[in-house]
Amino acid sequence: MKKFSKISLLVSDLSSAAILRAYLIATALINLGYEVEIMGFLFGNNLYRNLPPDLKVYNFPGKNFPDFFGQLHEFLPKINGDIIYAIKPQVASFGVAIIKKIFSKKPLILDIDDWEMSWHGGDNWHYHPEPKQLLRDLLKPDGALRNPHHPLYVKWMEGLINQADAVTVHTKFLQQRFGGAFVPNGKDTSLFDPAQYDAESSRSRYGLSEYRILMFPGAPRPYKGLEDILTALDKINQPDLRLVIVGGSPYDDYDRQLQQQWGRWIIKLPKYPADVMPDLVAAAHIVVVPQRDTPETRAQFPLKLTDGMAMAKPVLSTRVGDIPEIVADTGYLVEPACPEQLAEKIQFIFNNLESANQQGIKARQRCVEHYSIEAMASTLKTVIAQL
C-alpha cells in the first residue's frame, strides 16, 4: 500500500447527491492515511453540499456535448492521484477516468452507489430513434444526446465496468448485479453518539416536547412511503403523534401535497448542517424509513436507517432491498405500502417503548460494527491492497 499516497475521486455532478458518497469515501480514505482530492463537474448552480474546508474539492463548469470535450482538455491534466476513483458509471466520472487510465496507466476504481438505469426503466429501457429523431437529438442545441447524463451513455458506461481495476458497491443488490466489494456508506458514529445528547432537551430545543415523535430525517419523495406513515397516523388517530420531516424536498412541491392532505400530523423542520443532525435525531422516539418497493428503492441504502441506528433509536422500516439485512434483528419491519401494518407496529413500539429502546442500543452496536466510517475504511484498505 506504500506505493499509493494520493487518490483522486471523480464526481460526475458536484451539484448532485453524488458528492455525499464521495465525501464518505474520502473520509474513510483519509482515515487510512491517504491524501484525497474530490474533483468533478458542476452542472447545477451550487455544490450539493459544502464539504469541510480541509478537504480539497475542485469543480469545473459542467457543459453539454460538444463543449464537454473542450472541458476535458483542462480537466484531465488536473487528475494527479496515484489512484483514480470514479463515483457512478457516468460519462463525466467513469468515462473521464477510463480516458485518464489509458494515458496514465494508473489504477481505476469504480464506485456504484445506485442503479442509475433504474430511474429510466431499468433493463427495459432502449434507445431506438428514427433517423430524423437521432439527428435532432444530436444536433439541436437542446438535443437529448447532448446531455452527458443521458441514459444511453449510462448504459454504455455499465457495459465498460470491466475496464475498472476494482469495483465498490453500496448494496448487496448492486453487488449481485455488478460484482465488486460491498462498501456501504459509513456513519460517523463518534458524531452520531447518543451519549452526547439528551432526548428531552433536544425535543425542547425544537419545540417537540408535547408530542410523541416519528422522525423522517430526509427529503420526501413518493417512493419513500411517507403517505403510508401518514395514513397509519390517520388510522391510529392519537392527537399527540407527529411525523417530523427534516429538510424537506428540494426537487418539487411534494412537501406541499403532503401538508395539504395530512397537515395535522406533520411538523416540518428546515434543513440543518450535518453536525446538527445528531441533535435532531436525538429528539425522535422512532425513526421511520417506510420505503416502497420499486426498481429504484431495491438498489438503495437509505442513509436515514443509520441515522437512527447510530443514535440508538427504534427504527421502523419496510422489507425492501437490503433493508432487512441492514437492520437485521435490531429494528422493526413491515411489508411495503402497508399502512395497516405500520399502524400496528407504531402502537406496539410505543406500548413497549423500554424494550424498543433496548433494540435501539443493539442497532447502534450493529451500526458501529458494520456501517461506520471505520468499517468502510477496513474494506477499502483490502480493495486498494489488491490493486
Steps between C-alpha positions, in 0.01 A plus 500: 500500500804730532520553122169693506482827692241717325152413369291710260123456538311595185136607537273532195296788644606683815157665519343157559488267801792308346727737693377344827622154401829653387536677834446182703747303287748788531458503879568126520806534274637787709461276805728254318763772454443593137503849356164544326359749252143516371464622143204533270267700285237739628188466284282690750552842653656393830665209677237260634669538837799701611762261630748574780755761388794269574377264224616601154206534259564618144202575277484576131195641318287216366416539132307299246655336195695604299628769743557227759793369296666840524467480879687169499808669356521706820368235741712194417842650588366601842438136598828413670410237760683167502156337483198624305173433682188570290165552671213357291518344152444835330686650205606801709664279765566143383536598133755766590677256732534240221664760274738601780584136567582436133755781491638479855482122566377584851264253672130580483233421758131545413245559774134415432266637766175474304359322197493803271292326232224421750389864471437445129323163502797274571570220255184588307642835387617515138592780264376429147432838336399561144784655295343848516457475877861386538620805308284730711630341821857546381494833320237724659639730773264336750526151348466217750830335406693819574445433871794296640261338750266358234402137580655380174841602629430348840419172327825521306692568821342197668631296208854621575510411870759229427744782414523583870774332701264474797134573570335605825124489549256644752252210535481123460249555217767693308762239590286224351453706185848647450733304731761684703565558868211591731576843649183649652508864605660539838353714775720718718405319819712732713284792381177295505550391859190494723714532812566863403132599481195510723176412320276720715730800458507446124121478483474822700750674272293430188158556655406132506463434873123448500503236225597140439734536206536289187790651307591485133836681472507543123341627178146367436442322169199286403703176505615567857159403639415800717140482380485152655622633837253788488215265409605286798478809725149559368412145604654534848351850541678595821545879529850502651662309212698700242712422196800735497649552154846656504622697201217448256519431128724716281357339188133599472188593699442152644537646852204728433289209373564305820426809710169561324369150573667415831608833646362423845758221545803675347764721658744625241847609614750678275822353368778509758880460467627143520651551845157600640324187372589278799331751732189492280487121480542488879156666521328205329319221678502292179691551173279394207624386158182366331661431159270374224599213273609640161793426265669814635461421870619139468847632412513761779646515849290766678743703712215584737529142628850556636401844632253323727718196571806707596286708739362181661143572390232241424497481120176417316546408134381269223616175343650652185843440344782480754301648788425168680871413495607849608284515812497120553336420834555850644210677328130465421394398150167491317399435141535799265196717422307353793362777728310243710822322600672833562216608730521174696879522533497868607254418778700190597824703530342770715330240718839331552728802483752375754572180308493698173773728637703189586465400133633845415811434710555175306450694177779741593734210575420355157557838336840543665606151392372498141401851390755739649775699327747259661320197349500676163874571527575137586341374177659773288842406641450147366380626159805725458742230620382279211565758228 
